[in-house]
Amino acid sequence: MAEQFPDRQWGSRTNLFARAASRFAATKPGSRLVRALTPLDRAVLERTHAKYTVLGPIGAPVILLTTIGRKSGQPRTQPLLYVHDGDTLYVIGSNFGQAHHPAWTTNLLAHPTATVAIAGERIRVTATPVETPDKDAIFQRFVDITGAYAAYRSRTTRDLRIFALRRA
C-alpha cells in the first residue's frame, strides 16, 4: 500500500465566512482578487512549508506545487487547492475559467515529476492526467470544496485538466 499524504486542514469550509468567500470567489471580481492574492499566498506557504495559507481560515486545502518549466527548465511554484484521497492528491487547472490552460499543467505534461509542499512536508510526486470517466466525479469533489469551480468551468470552453499526484 502506498504511503498516505498528510492531511491538515486549517479552518472550516462550513462557517458563514467560508460560505460567503466561496460565493465571492465564483464571481469575476472574486477571481481577480484571489489571483491578486496568489503571490502573498505563495510567500506564506513557502515560509511555512505549506502549514499555513492566506485562505486557511476558510478551510481551503492548499498545497504548493513545484513543477519544472517546460521551456525554461527552471522550478515554477504555484499554490493550488487540492482534493485529498489518501495516497493521491488531485489538482485542477481551472485558471479561474480563463481561455488558456495554466502553465503549470503544461509543465506537468512535459515533466510529470514535481514536488508538493503539504502540512510542513516536501514530497516528490509524479503527476498523471485524469481521464474520463473518473474526471467528472473528481471535478464534483472540487465543486464540493468551493462552488467557484462550477463557475470557472462555465466561463470557458476548454477541458479543465485534472492531475493525480502520487509519491514518486
N, C-alpha and C positions, 0 to 999 in steps of 0.2 A: 504494500500500500504506500502511495506517495505521501510525503510529509505535508501536513496541513499548513496553510498560510496563517500567520497571526490574524486575529480578528479583534480590532479595537475600535469601538465607535464612541465618539465623544458627542454628548448632547442627545437630543431626541427629535426624530422626524415628525412626531405626532403633536408636539406642543403648538400653541397658537402662532408663535413667531415663525416656526419652521413651515407651517402650512402657508402662511402669508408669503414667506420668502419663496417658496416653491411656485406659488401662483405668479408672483412678480417675475421670477426668473423665466417664466414661459412667455413673457411679453418681449417685444423687441427692445424697449429701453432696459428691461431687466437683463437681457442677454448682453447688451452693451456694457452694463455695469459689471457683470460677472467677468467679461473679457478684460475690462479695465483693472479689475482686482487680481487678475491672474499673476502678474509679476510679484505683487505683495504676497500672495498665497504661496507662490513658488519659494520665495525667500523664507517665509515662516516654516514651510515644510522642510526645506533644506537644512535650516538651523536646528530643527528638532528631529531630524531623520524620520519625518512623517508621523510624529506623535501628535502634532497639533497642526491645525489648518484654520484659515480665516473663516471657513464655512463650518467648522466643528460644532459650535453651539447649536446649529440647526440639524445636527445628526447626519451631515453629509459624509459618506465614506469616501475619503480622498487618499490617493496614493501619488507618489512621484514616479513617473515612468521615464527612464533614460534610454533613449534609442541612439543608434549611430546614424548620422546624416547620410543619406544615400548618395549625395553628391560630394559633400564636404569631408565625410569620414570622421567628423567631429561628434562628440556626445551632445545630444539635444534632450533637455529635460522639460517635461510637461506635467503639471498637476492634473489628475483626471479622477472623476468619480468612477467607482467600480462596483461590481456585484461580486460578492464573496461566495464561493461554493466549495469550501474545504480546501482541497488541493489544487483548485483552479480559481483564478481571478478573471473576470470578464471586463473589458473596456470597450467603449463605443466611440467611433469617430463621428460624432454628431456635428461638431464645428458650429454649434448654435444654429443649425439649419442653413448655413451658408451654402452657396452653389458648389464650392470645391471641397474636396476631402482635406482634412488637416494633414500637415506634413508628417506628423509622427506616424500616421497609418501607412503612408508611402515608404517611410523609413523601415517599418516593420516588415513590409512586403519584400523589401530589398535585403534587409538584415534582420532575421527573426529573433536573434539573441539580444536581450535587453536586460536592464536592471530595474527592479521595483524597490522603492523605499516604502515600508509599511510598518506602523506600530514600533518605530525605533530600529527596525532591521533593514538591511540592504540585501536583496536576494536576486541572484541571477535567474532569469526566466527565458523560456522560449515561447514565442508567440505563434499561434496558429489561427488563421481566419476561420470564423464560424460560418458554416454553410446552412442553407435551408435544409430541413425543417426546424432545426434547433434554434435558429436565429429569431423567430417570432416569439418563442417562449422566453428567451433571454432578453429580448427587447422589452417585453412586458415587465420583466423584473426591474429594468431601468426606469420605466414609467412608474412603477410602484415606489421607487426611491423619490422621484420627483416627476410630476406630470409635465414638466418642461420638455422632457424628451418627446412626448407626443406632439408638442408644438414645433419642436425642431424638425421632426420628420415631415410635418405638414408644410414646412417652408421650402422644401427642396424636392427635386425630382430624382436626385441621386440615391443610390442604395447606400444606407449607412453601414460602414464597415464595423464589424464586431470581431474582437480577437479574444481567444482563450490564452491566458498566460499560465504556464506551468513551470515549476522549478527545472532549471537546466541541469 
